[in-house]
Amino acid sequence: MSIRPKQFGRLGTFYLQEAVLDVLGEHYNEGYGIGPSEISRRAGIYRERGPDDKMNDAIVTGILNTLQEQNKVERTPQENQRGGWRLTAEEFERRRDDV
C-alpha cells in the first residue's frame, strides 16, 4: 500500500498546523498576539520571498487562515499594535492538557 500525494498533503498540513499551534501555545500567557513572521521563525517554517519576490510567510499565513476557520486562533494585536494572532481561549484550554 502506498501513500498518495493528497494524503502527504493532508499530513503535511496537519504537522504545519500543529507547529503553529505549539508556537502560539507557548506564547499564550504573554497576553498579546504574534505575527506570521515570528511564528515562521520560531517554528522553522520557510519564510522567504523566493526568486519571484512573492509574499513573505505565505505558508504560515495560509495555515493561520485555516486555523481561524476552525476557531483555533484569533486575530489579536501584537505588542507593537500591529496585526497578530493567538490561540482562542478554548483551544488553549484544550491544548493545555497535552503539556
N, C-alpha and C positions, 0 to 999 in steps of 0.2 A: 504494500500500500504506500503510495507516495502523497506528499503534501502538495496541494495545488497552489498556484500563485495567490489566489484570493485568500486562501487560508493563511499563507505567510503574511499577507497584508493585514488581516484581522489580528494575527498575533503581534505583529509589529505595532499596530495602533494601540492594542491593549498595553504593551510594555511602555510605549511613549506616554500614554495616559497615566500609568502608574508612576512613572518617573516625575511627571509634572505634579501629580497629586502629592507625592512624597516631599518634593521641594516645598510646595505650599503648606503642607502639614508641619514641616519643620519650622516654617516662618510664621505660623498662625498666631502665636502668642505675642508677636510684635505689634499687632493691632492695626496694621496698615497693609496695603497691597504691595506686590512687587510686579515689575513689568516683564514682558516676554524675554527681553534681552538678558535680564538677571536670571530668570528661570532657565533659559538656554544654557547660560554659563554654568550654573550650579548643577544642572543635570547632564552636562556634557553633550548636549544635542546641537547638531550643526546649526550655525547661525550666520554664516557669511552671506554676502550679496551674490556671489557667483560671478562667472565671467560675463554674463549679460547685465550685471548691475541690477538685479531684482531685489525684492523686499528682504530685509534682514529678518531673521527669526520667524520665517514663514511657517516652519513646521510647528513650533510651539504655539503660534497664533492660531493655526488651524485646530490644534489639539484643544486649546482653551475654548474655542468656539463650540466644539463638540461637547466638552465637559459642561459648559454653561447650559447647553440644551438639555443635558442630563441633570441639571440642578445640583451639580457637584462643586461648581465655582461661581463666583460673582465678581462683578466689577467693583473695585474699591480703590480710592486714590492712594498713590504711593506717598511716602513721607515727604517727597518734594511736590506733592499735589498733582503730579502727572497721573495719567491713567494706569491703573494696576489691577491686579487680580488677587483673590484669596479664596480659601475654601469656604463653602457655606457652613454655617454652624452645624447643620445636620450631618454634612459629610465629615467635618472634624470629629464629631462625636462617634460616628460610625468607624472612622479610621483609628481613633484614639485607642480603641480596644485591641488593635493589632500590634501595638508597641510592646 
